[in-house]
Amino acid sequence: MSDNAIRRRLLQEYRQAHDANKEMPFLHTRQHLTERLQESYETLALHVQWLEQNRYLHWKAADVFKISPKGLRSTHSETDLLGEFPD
């Protein structure tokens, strides 16, 4: 799977968490993402770090992240997400 495909899947998960609970829109990478995306923590951690460094996610505490305004804009639609992270 390409880097951009993994990043799209990650941002979609964070967008779903945001839309489901705007009061606490966080995902804990170790507990939830590995099961949902069927990828190892080591694989996902590199991409989560990249998304955080490029301002798609906000780091909160101990591997807990929240989608940022930039991340929300890029996940507004499938077209936006593909435009941001093309194959």
C-alpha positions as CSV (number, residue, x, y, z in Angstrom):
1,M,0.0,0.0,0.0
2,S,1.4,3.4,-0.9
3,D,2.2,6.1,1.7
4,N,-0.6,8.4,0.4
5,A,-3.1,5.5,0.6
6,I,-2.3,4.9,4.3
7,R,-2.4,8.6,5.0
8,R,-5.9,8.9,3.4
9,R,-7.1,5.9,5.5
10,L,-5.7,7.5,8.6
11,L,-7.3,10.9,8.0
12,Q,-10.6,9.2,7.2
13,E,-10.5,7.5,10.6
14,Y,-9.8,10.8,12.3
15,R,-12.6,12.5,10.4
16,Q,-15.0,9.8,11.4
17,A,-13.9,10.2,15.1
18,H,-14.4,13.9,14.8
19,D,-17.9,13.6,13.2
20,A,-19.0,11.0,15.7
21,N,-18.0,13.0,18.8
22,K,-17.1,16.7,18.4
23,E,-16.6,17.1,22.2
24,M,-13.8,14.5,22.3
25,P,-12.7,13.8,18.7
26,F,-9.5,11.8,19.6
27,L,-8.2,8.5,18.5
28,H,-5.5,6.6,20.4
29,T,-3.2,5.1,17.8
30,R,-2.2,2.0,19.7
31,Q,-5.6,1.0,20.8
32,H,-7.8,1.7,17.8
33,L,-6.0,2.4,14.6
34,T,-4.1,-0.8,14.4
35,E,-7.3,-2.9,14.6
36,R,-9.3,-0.7,12.3
37,L,-6.7,-0.4,9.6
38,Q,-5.1,-3.9,10.0
39,E,-1.6,-2.4,10.0
40,S,1.2,-2.6,12.6
41,Y,1.7,0.2,15.1
42,E,5.2,0.7,13.7
43,T,3.8,1.3,10.2
44,L,1.1,3.7,11.3
45,A,3.3,5.6,13.7
46,L,5.5,7.0,10.9
47,H,2.4,8.2,9.0
48,V,0.7,9.7,12.1
49,Q,3.9,11.6,12.9
50,W,4.1,12.8,9.3
51,L,0.5,14.0,9.4
52,E,1.1,15.8,12.7
53,Q,4.3,17.5,11.4
54,N,2.5,18.7,8.3
55,R,-0.4,20.0,10.4
56,Y,-3.1,17.5,9.4
57,L,-3.3,16.3,13.0
58,H,-2.8,18.0,16.4
59,W,-0.9,16.0,19.0
60,K,-2.5,16.1,22.4
61,A,-0.8,13.6,24.8
62,A,0.8,10.2,24.7
63,D,-0.1,9.2,21.1
64,V,-3.5,10.8,21.3
65,F,-4.3,13.0,18.2
66,K,-7.1,15.2,17.0
67,I,-7.7,16.2,13.4
68,S,-6.8,19.8,12.7
69,P,-8.6,22.4,10.6
70,K,-6.3,21.5,7.7
71,G,-7.1,17.9,8.1
72,L,-10.8,18.6,8.2
73,R,-10.6,20.6,5.0
74,S,-8.7,17.8,3.2
75,T,-11.2,15.2,4.3
76,H,-14.3,17.2,3.4
77,S,-14.9,14.9,0.4
78,E,-13.2,11.9,-1.3
79,T,-12.2,14.3,-4.1
80,D,-10.5,16.7,-1.6
81,L,-8.7,13.8,0.0
82,L,-7.5,12.4,-3.4
83,G,-6.4,15.9,-4.4
84,E,-4.3,16.2,-1.2
85,F,-2.9,12.7,-1.3
86,P,-2.9,11.4,-4.9
87,D,-2.0,7.9,-5.9
